[in-house]
């Protein structure tokens, strides 16, 4: 019996009144068998004429989002659950790419036929809520037990190039092996450059799932190497570092991705990140982390070294990356850096400059190119501890300006 939220029964009971049979499908069934948490629930509705009539049936439970109606899908937010309702359908390939499909809905379609459009057997299971019965026409449950990833239909699998990356991230997340037939097909598809048909955004989303949802992302990286995709993306074989950080991830998804990618790219391969993203802020941050790590002496916990570091990066986040870069082997020293940065009040922000442009103007200077030079020298002096208060800073500035005249 599938364990699903009991609060859904009120919806199911109303559907029964209209002769509609709800079948929970896809990832929720798979994750339940794997004993994993899953918040998104996909429900296929058999015996329903159209999604238009569904809106009237379910309007008391919340607003229906019909953005995907043309594909036979609509969404309902219900008590912190995001539910996707869909009609049984078949897909026909009409053009290249992962969107090149014609969708045909059919309320009389049997579950096996409807599930035949799925990618992997582990995603082609359903749960008949009324009969309390697992529907598994392609042996997904057995494949889960055997930790194997198999295609539902090996001949139709290649119609959607995104499935290659989905297979890689599923293999990594669940520690499943690709069956021989599927692995051979992956190699053929990659040699035929099917990934070139995909928008970089879709490629990026699948790889992000691999990093964020895998307890050991190295499993996915090893598979990428086996498929000759490590060089394609420019990834380094930093398996240990990536797995270490996976066990120390934060709650900030963007920060986690920044650190994962900073661990995998080098200054020499960074240009290849163009295949994943054009997000300039992310690219700049990755390049900065790589550059700063290369020049930073991890053994130097002096105030000057940390003041300089805080001016370049947020120390709190950078130390997470640095710890992972060293695979936890320098955690003691990382903790010393962390404690020192906190004592210096620069853990989350740089040392505030005591001398600013307005101070130079007060001294009678006119804004010019020399301003930045003087301000840099003043900040360097402050980092070296030559002054720590505003009064001391003003005294230093007068002395410094006198030395220039």
C-alpha positions, 0 to 999 in steps of 0.5 A: 500500500502506498503511503500518501497524505491522507488529506488527499482523500477528500479530493479523491472521494469527490473524483469518485463521485464523477466516475473518475479514477485517480492514479498516483504516478511517476516520481512519487510512487518511485520515491515511496518505494525507495523510502524517500520524501517527495512533495510533488504528487502527479495524479493521472485521471482516468474517465475524465473528458477534459481538464475544463470539467476538472476545474469545476470539480476541484475549484473548492480545493484551491485555484487550478493553474492551467499553464500546461493544459495544452499538454493535458496537465494542470496544477493545484496547490493544496495544503502545501502540496503541489499536485499535477493532474493529467489525462492519460496521453500518448506522445508522438515525435514530430521534430527534433529536441526534447519539445518536439512531441505531439500530445494526444489525450485519451480518457479510455487509454489503459494504464500500461499504454499511458505508461509506455511514454515514460522514460524509465521503468522506475518512473512508469509505475502507478498506484490505484488509489481506490483499489489500493494496488500498485500498477507496474506493467514494466517491472519498475519495482524489481528494477528498484530492488536490483538497483538498475535503470532500464528504459521502458521502450528502448526504441522510443527512448532516443526520441527525447535527448534530455533522457540521457541527462535524466538517466545520469542524474537518476543513476547518481541520486539512487546509485543505480547502474544503467543496464547494458542496453541503455548504456550502449544507447547512451554512448551512441546518442552522445556520439551523435551529439544529441546534447547539442539539441538541448537548451543549456538551461535544461542541461543545467537543470538536470546536472543541478539535480545530480549535484543537489539530490545525490548523496555521492555526486561522484557517481554521476561524475564517474558516469559522465567520464565513462560517457566522455562528457567530463571533457565536454563540460570541462569538469575536473575529476575532483570526486572526493571534494564533491562528495565531501561537500555533498555531506556539508551542503547549506540550505542555500541552493545557489550557494551550493551550486556555486561551490560544486562548480567551483570545485569542478572547474579550473581557470583553464576549463572555465570557458566551457561552463558556457554549455551550462549557463550564461548567468554572469553573476554565477560565472563571475563568482566561480572565477573569483573563488578559483582565483582566490583559492589559488593565491590564498595561503590557508596556513596564514590566519593573520589579520592582514591575510583575512582582511585582504580575503574579506575584501575579495569574498564573503569569508563565511561562504568561501571557507565552505568551499575551501574546506571542500577543496581540501576534502576536510583534511584542513578542517582544523585550520579552516576553523582557526580562520573562521574563528579569527574572522569572527573575532575581527568582525569580517566573517560576513563583510569586509573591514570598513574603510576608515578613510574615504573619498570625503576625507580626502576632500576635507583635506583640500584634495580635488577628486582625481585619479590619485584619489584611488591610489591614496585610498588603496594605500590608506586601506593597506595601512589600516589592514596592517594595523597602522591605525584602528580608530577614526582619529588615528586614521585622520592623523595617518592621512595627514602624515601621508599627504605631507610625505607626498608634497 
